[in-house]
Amino acid sequence: MSASDESMPLNALTLEQAAVLLAQAGGGSAQARDALLAALYPRLRRTAARMLREDAPQLTMRPTELLHEAALKLIRLDEMQWQDRAHFLSICCRVMRQVVVDRIRHVKAAKREHVKVTITHLADSLPAANIDADRLDELLTRLEAASPEHAQLVEMRFFAGMSIAEIAHVRGVSERTVKRQWQSARAWLLEALSD
């Protein structure tokens, strides 16, 4: 990046600048990875707030705490090859999901009882509006083994709160393709939830 690029606010990165930073971060540049995290911080914080508000309101975790804990885990991924913006956002969301699930498990272990944390914002997506967060994590792990692309799509929809149009733009595919993949992933989830 040029000197004029460095003076630009990080949250105003163009797609081209983000692509350059992704390539540099994929090459092992900690500075580029940190710049990406800083640039996406407002969006990721909103995602963390939504996750905690809608998915895990019983947890006493704050959005900033969730995001910072996730960022620390991302920083430890020194040799991660970031493919594109979608991959970076997907991994960020996955790490935040893992932090939430780990916190739920910690609470359960500390109390030696079942603390049910439910995913409630799925009412428009799935008929079973109250899905246990542990169960959803287990299903996503199974879906990822069968189809990593579909699991990433579910993470982007549920955890990042991205629309079909946003996912299509980030992935560089048509909305129709994303809708078709979403229908397939949704059908798989419905079947798995009925088991």
Backbone as numpy.savetxt, mean C-alpha at the origin, in Angstrom:
# Nx Ny Nz CAx CAy CAz Cx Cy Cz
19.48 14.87 -11.47 18.64 16.05 -11.47 19.52 17.28 -11.47
19.03 18.34 -12.08 19.78 19.58 -12.13 19.57 20.37 -10.85
20.33 21.46 -10.70 20.21 22.29 -9.51 18.82 22.89 -9.40
18.20 23.24 -10.55 16.85 23.80 -10.49 15.84 22.76 -10.02
16.09 21.47 -10.35 15.21 20.40 -9.89 15.29 20.24 -8.38
16.50 20.44 -7.82 16.68 20.25 -6.39 15.93 21.31 -5.59
15.72 22.52 -6.17 15.03 23.56 -5.45 13.51 23.40 -5.54
13.03 22.52 -6.41 11.60 22.29 -6.57 11.07 21.53 -5.35
9.90 21.92 -4.85 9.33 21.16 -3.74 9.17 19.70 -4.14
9.50 18.81 -3.22 9.50 17.39 -3.56 8.11 16.86 -3.88
7.07 17.48 -3.32 5.74 16.97 -3.62 5.24 17.44 -4.98
6.08 18.20 -5.70 5.71 18.67 -7.04 6.53 17.97 -8.12
7.02 16.78 -7.83 7.81 16.03 -8.81 6.96 15.70 -10.03
7.57 15.84 -11.18 6.91 15.39 -12.40 7.09 13.88 -12.51
6.33 13.26 -13.38 6.47 11.82 -13.57 7.87 11.47 -14.06
8.45 12.36 -14.89 9.79 12.10 -15.40 10.82 12.16 -14.25
10.67 13.15 -13.38 11.59 13.25 -12.24 11.43 12.06 -11.31
10.18 11.65 -11.11 9.93 10.48 -10.27 10.57 9.24 -10.90
10.48 9.12 -12.23 11.09 7.98 -12.92 12.60 7.96 -12.73
13.22 9.15 -12.80 14.66 9.24 -12.59 15.01 8.81 -11.17
14.25 9.33 -10.19 14.50 8.96 -8.80 14.29 7.47 -8.56
13.25 6.90 -9.18 13.01 5.46 -9.06 14.18 4.66 -9.60
14.69 5.07 -10.75 15.83 4.38 -11.35 17.05 4.48 -10.44
17.29 5.67 -9.89 18.43 5.86 -8.99 18.25 5.06 -7.71
17.02 5.07 -7.17 16.76 4.30 -5.95 16.93 2.82 -6.22
16.48 2.36 -7.41 16.66 0.97 -7.79 18.12 0.59 -7.93
18.95 1.59 -8.23 20.39 1.37 -8.34 21.10 1.44 -7.00
20.33 1.66 -5.93 20.92 1.67 -4.60 21.13 3.04 -4.00
20.65 4.09 -4.63 20.83 5.44 -4.10 19.88 5.70 -2.94
20.42 5.78 -1.75 19.62 6.07 -0.56 19.03 7.48 -0.65
19.77 8.41 -1.24 19.30 9.78 -1.38 18.06 9.83 -2.28
18.07 9.08 -3.36 16.91 9.05 -4.27 15.71 8.40 -3.59
15.95 7.30 -2.86 14.87 6.64 -2.13 14.25 7.58 -1.11
15.10 8.30 -0.38 14.62 9.25 0.62 13.85 10.40 -0.02
14.30 10.84 -1.20 13.59 11.91 -1.92 12.21 11.43 -2.36
12.12 10.18 -2.79 10.82 9.62 -3.17 9.89 9.55 -1.97
10.40 9.07 -0.85 9.58 9.01 0.36 9.11 10.40 0.76
10.00 11.37 0.68 9.63 12.75 1.04 8.59 13.30 0.07
8.77 13.01 -1.21 7.83 13.51 -2.22 6.45 12.90 -2.04
6.40 11.64 -1.66 5.12 10.95 -1.50 4.58 11.01 -0.08
5.30 11.65 0.82 4.92 11.69 2.23 3.47 12.15 2.44
3.04 13.28 1.85 1.65 13.71 2.10 0.62 12.66 1.67
0.83 12.05 0.51 -0.11 11.02 0.04 -0.07 9.79 0.94
1.14 9.36 1.30 1.27 8.17 2.14 0.69 8.42 3.53
0.82 9.64 4.04 0.26 9.96 5.36 -1.27 9.92 5.29
-1.84 10.44 4.21 -3.30 10.36 4.04 -3.75 8.90 3.96
-2.97 8.09 3.26 -3.28 6.67 3.16 -3.21 6.01 4.53
-2.18 6.34 5.30 -2.03 5.79 6.66 -3.21 6.21 7.54
-3.62 7.47 7.42 -4.74 7.96 8.23 -6.02 7.22 7.86
-6.26 7.03 6.56 -7.45 6.32 6.12 -7.41 4.87 6.59
-6.24 4.25 6.47 -6.08 2.86 6.89 -6.45 2.70 8.36
-5.90 3.56 9.19 -6.15 3.45 10.62 -7.59 3.82 10.97
-8.12 4.82 10.32 -9.49 5.26 10.61 -10.50 4.19 10.19
-10.31 3.63 9.00 -11.31 2.72 8.45 -10.99 1.25 8.71
-9.73 0.90 8.75 -9.36 -0.51 8.85 -9.03 -0.95 10.26
-8.49 -0.07 11.06 -8.03 -0.48 12.39 -8.27 0.62 13.42
-9.53 1.06 13.56 -9.78 2.15 14.50 -9.51 1.77 15.95
-9.48 0.46 16.25 -9.23 0.03 17.61 -7.77 0.19 18.03
-6.89 0.33 17.07 -5.48 0.50 17.39 -5.23 1.92 17.85
-4.30 2.08 18.77 -3.98 3.41 19.28 -2.81 4.02 18.53
-2.63 3.61 17.33 -1.52 4.07 16.50 -1.95 5.33 15.74
-1.04 6.27 15.61 -1.32 7.48 14.84 -0.79 7.32 13.42
-1.38 8.05 12.46 -0.94 7.93 11.06 0.55 8.20 10.88
1.05 9.22 11.57 2.47 9.55 11.44 3.33 8.40 11.95
2.90 7.78 13.04 3.63 6.64 13.61 3.65 5.47 12.62
2.49 5.19 12.02 2.41 4.12 11.03 3.32 4.40 9.85
3.25 5.61 9.33 4.07 5.96 8.17 5.55 5.90 8.50
5.95 6.41 9.65 7.36 6.40 10.02 7.88 4.99 10.25
7.06 4.15 10.87 7.47 2.76 11.06 7.63 2.06 9.70
6.70 2.34 8.79 6.79 1.76 7.45 8.02 2.30 6.71
8.28 3.60 6.86 9.45 4.20 6.19 10.74 3.56 6.69
10.82 3.28 7.98 12.02 2.63 8.52 12.21 1.25 7.89
11.11 0.53 7.70 11.22 -0.78 7.05 11.65 -0.63 5.59
11.12 0.39 4.92 11.50 0.63 3.52 12.98 0.99 3.40
13.46 1.76 4.34 14.87 2.17 4.32 15.78 0.96 4.44
15.32 -0.07 5.13 16.12 -1.29 5.29 16.17 -2.14 4.02
15.33 -1.80 3.04 15.32 -2.52 1.77 16.37 -1.93 0.83
17.62 -2.04 1.21 18.71 -1.40 0.47 18.79 -1.85 -0.98
18.57 -3.10 -1.23 18.79 -3.63 -2.57 17.50 -3.86 -3.35
16.47 -3.13 -3.01 15.19 -3.26 -3.70 15.28 -2.63 -5.08
14.85 -3.34 -6.09 14.84 -2.81 -7.45 13.45 -2.25 -7.73
13.29 -0.94 -7.60 12.01 -0.29 -7.84 11.75 -0.28 -9.33
10.68 -0.93 -9.76 10.39 -1.04 -11.18 9.76 0.23 -11.73
8.82 0.78 -10.99 8.12 1.97 -11.44 7.37 2.57 -10.26
6.63 3.64 -10.52 5.90 4.34 -9.45 4.86 3.41 -8.81
4.19 2.62 -9.62 3.19 1.68 -9.09 3.83 0.70 -8.13
5.00 0.19 -8.51 5.71 -0.76 -7.66 6.10 -0.10 -6.35
6.62 1.12 -6.42 7.03 1.84 -5.21 5.82 2.07 -4.29
4.71 2.57 -4.85 3.51 2.81 -4.04 2.94 1.51 -3.48
2.97 0.47 -4.28 2.46 -0.82 -3.84 3.28 -1.35 -2.66
4.59 -1.25 -2.77 5.45 -1.72 -1.67 5.22 -0.87 -0.43
5.08 0.44 -0.60 4.80 1.32 0.55 3.51 0.88 1.25
2.48 0.63 0.46 1.19 0.21 1.03 1.29 -1.16 1.68
2.02 -2.06 1.04 2.20 -3.39 1.61 2.92 -3.31 2.95
3.95 -2.48 3.02 4.70 -2.35 4.28 3.80 -1.75 5.36
2.98 -0.75 5.00 2.06 -0.18 5.99 1.06 -1.24 6.44
0.57 -2.04 5.51 -0.35 -3.12 5.88 0.33 -4.08 6.84
1.58 -4.43 6.56 2.31 -5.34 7.44 2.50 -4.74 8.84
2.75 -3.45 8.89 2.90 -2.79 10.18 1.59 -2.88 10.96
0.46 -2.61 10.30 -0.85 -2.68 10.97 -1.11 -4.11 11.45
-0.89 -5.09 10.59 -1.13 -6.48 10.97 -0.20 -6.90 12.11
1.06 -6.50 12.05 2.00 -6.80 13.14 1.53 -6.18 14.45
1.03 -4.95 14.38 0.53 -4.28 15.58 -0.69 -5.01 16.14
-1.57 -5.45 15.26 -2.75 -6.22 15.69 -2.30 -7.50 16.40
-1.36 -8.18 15.80 -0.85 -9.42 16.42 -0.19 -9.14 17.76
0.51 -8.04 17.85 1.16 -7.66 19.11 0.10 -7.41 20.18
-0.95 -6.70 19.82 -2.04 -6.42 20.77 -2.68 -7.72 21.22
-2.93 -8.62 20.27 -3.53 -9.91 20.61 -2.65 -10.69 21.57
-1.35 -10.72 21.28 -0.42 -11.46 22.12 -0.34 -10.85 23.52
-0.35 -9.52 23.59 -0.24 -8.85 24.88 -1.47 -9.11 25.74
-2.62 -9.18 25.13 -3.86 -9.37 25.89 -4.25 -10.84 26.00
-3.58 -11.68 25.21 -3.90 -13.09 25.18 -5.38 -13.34 24.87
-5.90 -12.47 24.03 -7.28 -12.63 23.60 -7.38 -12.17 22.16
-8.49 -12.46 21.55 -8.69 -12.09 20.16 -9.23 -10.66 20.09
-8.44 -9.79 19.50 -8.88 -8.42 19.26 -9.23 -8.36 17.79
-10.51 -8.27 17.50 -10.94 -8.27 16.11 -10.87 -6.87 15.54
-10.02 -6.71 14.54 -9.91 -5.46 13.82 -10.47 -5.73 12.43
-11.47 -4.95 12.05 -12.15 -5.24 10.80 -11.90 -4.17 9.76
-11.99 -4.60 8.53 -11.91 -3.71 7.38 -13.36 -3.35 7.06
-13.72 -2.09 7.25 -15.12 -1.71 7.08 -15.37 -0.90 5.83
-14.35 -0.35 5.19 -14.59 0.52 4.04 -14.75 -0.23 2.73
-14.96 -1.53 2.80 -15.07 -2.34 1.60 -16.51 -2.53 1.16
-17.44 -1.87 1.82 -18.86 -2.11 1.54 -19.19 -1.93 0.07
-18.55 -0.98 -0.61 -18.84 -0.79 -2.02 -18.14 -1.82 -2.91
-17.18 -2.52 -2.34 -16.40 -3.46 -3.13 -16.81 -4.90 -2.91
-17.13 -5.23 -1.68 -17.46 -6.61 -1.33 -18.68 -6.61 -0.43
-19.55 -7.60 -0.59 -20.73 -7.64 0.26 -20.39 -7.83 1.73
-19.33 -8.55 2.02 -18.93 -8.76 3.41 -18.16 -7.53 3.87
-18.87 -6.55 4.38 -18.26 -5.26 4.69 -17.31 -5.32 5.88
-17.53 -6.23 6.81 -16.65 -6.32 7.97 -15.75 -7.55 7.83
-14.56 -7.31 7.36 -13.60 -8.38 7.14 -12.48 -8.22 8.16
-12.18 -9.29 8.88 -11.11 -9.27 9.85 -9.79 -8.96 9.14
-9.01 -8.03 9.69 -7.76 -7.61 9.06 -6.78 -8.76 8.95
-6.73 -9.63 9.96 -5.86 -10.80 9.89 -6.28 -11.72 8.74
-7.58 -11.89 8.59 -8.10 -12.75 7.52 -7.77 -12.17 6.14
-7.94 -10.85 6.00 -7.61 -10.21 4.72 -6.13 -10.35 4.42
-5.29 -10.20 5.42 -3.84 -10.37 5.22 -3.53 -11.79 4.76
-4.17 -12.77 5.39 -3.97 -14.17 5.01 -4.41 -14.40 3.56
-5.57 -13.84 3.20 -6.07 -14.00 1.83 -5.16 -13.32 0.82
-4.65 -12.13 1.15 -3.74 -11.45 0.22 -2.45 -12.24 0.03
-1.98 -12.88 1.07 -0.78 -13.70 0.96 -1.05 -14.88 0.02
-2.22 -15.48 0.16 -2.59 -16.59 -0.75 -2.76 -16.09 -2.18
-3.42 -14.94 -2.34 -3.63 -14.39 -3.68 -2.29 -14.03 -4.32
-1.37 -13.51 -3.54 -0.06 -13.15 -4.08 0.68 -14.38 -4.61
0.52 -15.50 -3.93 1.16 -16.73 -4.40 0.57 -17.16 -5.75
-0.73 -16.93 -5.93 -1.38 -17.31 -7.18 -1.20 -16.26 -8.27
-1.31 -14.99 -7.89 -1.23 -13.91 -8.87 -0.74 -12.62 -8.21
0.56 -12.38 -8.24 1.09 -11.17 -7.61 0.45 -9.88 -8.15
0.12 -9.86 -9.44 -0.48 -8.68 -10.06 -1.86 -8.38 -9.45
-2.65 -9.42 -9.23 -3.97 -9.24 -8.63 -3.85 -8.81 -7.16
-2.89 -9.39 -6.44 -2.68 -9.01 -5.04 -2.26 -7.54 -4.95
-1.41 -7.11 -5.86 -0.99 -5.71 -5.88 -2.18 -4.80 -6.16
-3.05 -5.22 -7.06 -4.25 -4.45 -7.37 -5.15 -4.32 -6.13
-5.34 -5.41 -5.41 -6.16 -5.37 -4.19 -5.53 -4.42 -3.17
-4.22 -4.49 -3.01 -3.55 -3.57 -2.08 -3.75 -2.12 -2.49
-3.62 -1.86 -3.78 -3.79 -0.49 -4.26 -5.22 0.01 -4.03
-6.21 -0.87 -4.22 -7.62 -0.49 -4.02 -7.94 -0.35 -2.54
-7.65 -1.39 -1.74 -8.06 -1.40 -0.35 -7.18 -0.54 0.54
-5.88 -0.69 0.41 -4.99 -0.04 1.35 -4.53 1.35 0.91
-4.31 1.54 -0.38 -3.91 2.86 -0.85 -5.12 3.71 -1.20
-6.28 3.07 -1.33 -7.50 3.80 -1.65 -7.50 4.39 -3.05
-6.75 3.76 -3.95 -6.65 4.27 -5.31 -7.87 3.88 -6.14
-8.27 4.77 -7.02 -9.38 4.50 -7.92 -8.89 3.66 -9.10
-9.84 3.14 -9.86 -9.50 2.37 -11.07 -8.67 3.24 -12.01
-9.09 4.51 -12.17 -8.37 5.42 -13.07 -6.94 5.66 -12.59
-6.76 5.85 -11.28 -5.41 6.07 -10.75 -4.53 4.84 -10.95
-5.07 3.68 -10.71 -4.30 2.45 -10.89 -3.92 2.27 -12.35
-4.85 2.54 -13.24 -4.57 2.42 -14.68 -3.45 3.38 -15.08
-3.51 4.60 -14.57 -2.48 5.59 -14.90 -1.11 5.16 -14.36
-1.09 4.74 -13.12 0.19 4.34 -12.50 0.77 3.11 -13.18
-0.07 2.17 -13.54 0.39 0.94 -14.18 0.64 1.10 -15.67
0.10 2.16 -16.25 0.28 2.38 -17.68 -0.56 1.45 -18.53
-1.75 1.09 -18.03 -2.67 0.24 -18.78 -4.02 0.94 -18.85
-4.93 0.38 -19.62 -6.25 0.99 -19.76 -7.09 0.73 -18.51
-8.08 1.61 -18.31 -9.01 1.42 -17.20 -9.77 0.11 -17.38
-10.07 -0.21 -18.61 -10.79 -1.45 -18.91 -10.01 -2.67 -18.42
-8.69 -2.65 -18.64 -7.84 -3.75 -18.18 -7.87 -3.84 -16.67
-7.77 -2.69 -15.99 -7.80 -2.70 -14.52 -9.16 -3.18 -14.02
-10.24 -2.74 -14.66 -11.58 -3.19 -14.25 -11.71 -4.71 -14.39
-11.20 -5.24 -15.48 -11.27 -6.68 -15.71 -10.46 -7.43 -14.65
-9.25 -6.93 -14.36 -8.42 -7.55 -13.33 -9.09 -7.42 -11.96
-9.72 -6.27 -11.71 -10.39 -6.04 -10.43 -11.56 -7.02 -10.27
-12.32 -7.25 -11.34 -13.43 -8.20 -11.27 -12.91 -9.59 -10.94
-11.80 -9.96 -11.53 -11.20 -11.27 -11.28 -10.71 -11.37 -9.83
-10.00 -10.35 -9.36 -9.49 -10.35 -7.98 -10.65 -10.34 -6.99
-11.67 -9.55 -7.27 -12.84 -9.45 -6.40 -13.55 -10.81 -6.33
-13.70 -11.48 -7.47 -14.34 -12.79 -7.48 -13.53 -13.79 -6.65
-12.22 -13.74 -6.79 -11.36 -14.64 -6.02 -11.55 -14.37 -4.52
-11.56 -13.08 -4.13 -11.73 -12.74 -2.72 -13.09 -13.20 -2.19
-14.14 -12.98 -2.97 -15.47 -13.42 -2.55 -15.52 -14.91 -2.31
-14.91 -15.66 -3.23 -14.89 -17.13 -3.07 -14.07 -17.51 -1.84
-12.92 -16.88 -1.67 -12.06 -17.21 -0.53 -12.73 -16.84 0.79
-13.48 -15.75 0.81 -14.17 -15.33 2.03 -15.31 -16.27 2.39
-15.87 -16.93 1.40 -16.99 -17.84 1.66 -16.52 -19.19 2.21
-15.22 -19.46 2.13 -14.68 -20.73 2.64 -14.72 -20.80 4.15
